[in-house]
Amino acid sequence: MLKFYYAPQSSATRVHWALEELGVPYEKVRVHLDKGEQKDAAFLAVNPNGKVPALVDGDAKIFESLAMFLWLGEKYGEAKGMWPKAGTPERAEAYSWSVWSTAEVVPCVIDRIVHTADVHWAYPKDQKSAAVAAKALEGWTARVAILEKHLSGRDFMLGKTFTLVDCAVGMAIGLGAMMGGLPIGDFPRVGAWLQRCQTRAAFGKVIAEK
Ligand SMILES: N[C@@H](CCC(=O)N[C@@H](CS)C(=O)NCC(=O)O)C(=O)O
């Protein structure tokens, strides 16, 4: 059975959401970050970076949430209609947007949070930079505009049906809008799509976990 190492309200949540959407059996192992369990030798043997999430599937050990999407999509998602078939233009789209969420959106969101928000992992007040926060907002706005255009004529990232790509992109955009206070008001298609994603039972279940 899949073994999923996670902490609630963390980078693991997007993978947690994907696992719930897939409906595959998995064992959850909570890693208490406040107690430093992510640096225990047993956990480092799974993820040498000492961070959640981590996933074990038989002999395979996977770290980096995006790598988990690619693994889960290919191995379990295809049969469940949650990931496009290998070698198709739709698979290329799935790779592109999933990587885009991590490489293009998440950095803006994290920059915005650490330079504006009052969370324990943000910079203290005297080290926050208004210039970095402004640049993050600018970057966010440009990217969300691209997403708005992409969603024209589509209910979900790849078209008519929900896929794991919606978990990957939806979590990045949701985090920006929620924790980063980044605006989506000027982007009605993004707002409607995000609501379609966030009203799913699987999302509600994982986000409620404390
Ligand atoms: N790029 C990684 C980020 C993982 C990450 O930063 N995890 C944080 C929680 S959100 C963590 O485990 N931090 C613990 C630490 O750094 O000690 C991924 O997407 O999997």
The ligand as a Tripos MOL2 file, in Angstrom:
@<TRIPOS>MOLECULE
LIG
   20    19     1     0     0
SMALL
NO_CHARGES

@<TRIPOS>ATOM
      1 N1          9.4330   21.7110   -2.9070 N.3       1 LIG1
      2 C1          8.9760   20.8690   -1.8150 C.3       1 LIG1
      3 C2          8.6870   21.7430   -0.6290 C.3       1 LIG1
      4 C3          8.5620   20.9280    0.6350 C.3       1 LIG1
      5 C4          8.5360   21.8200    1.8620 C.2       1 LIG1
      6 O1          9.0370   22.9640    1.8380 O.2       1 LIG1
      7 N2          7.9790   21.2800    2.9630 N.am      1 LIG1
      8 C5          7.9510   21.9990    4.2050 C.3       1 LIG1
      9 C6          6.5320   22.1110    4.7440 C.3       1 LIG1
     10 S1          5.5520   23.1560    3.7020 S.3       1 LIG1
     11 C7          8.7460   21.2330    5.2380 C.2       1 LIG1
     12 O2          8.6330   20.0220    5.3410 O.2       1 LIG1
     13 N3          9.5410   21.9480    6.0480 N.am      1 LIG1
     14 C8         10.2280   21.3520    7.1330 C.3       1 LIG1
     15 C9         11.6510   21.8160    7.2280 C.2       1 LIG1
     16 O3         12.1340   22.5050    6.3060 O.co2     1 LIG1
     17 O4         12.2680   21.4960    8.2310 O.co2     1 LIG1
     18 C10         7.7410   20.0610   -2.2810 C.2       1 LIG1
     19 O5          6.9380   20.5990   -3.0440 O.co2     1 LIG1
     20 O6          7.5970   18.8880   -1.8920 O.co2     1 LIG1
@<TRIPOS>BOND
     1     1     2 1
     2     2     3 1
     3     2    18 1
     4     3     4 1
     5     4     5 1
     6     5     6 2
     7     5     7 1
     8     7     8 1
     9     8     9 1
    10     8    11 1
    11     9    10 1
    12    11    12 2
    13    11    13 1
    14    13    14 1
    15    14    15 1
    16    15    16 2
    17    15    17 1
    18    18    19 2
    19    18    20 1
@<TRIPOS>SUBSTRUCTURE
     1 LIG1         1 GROUP 0 **** ****
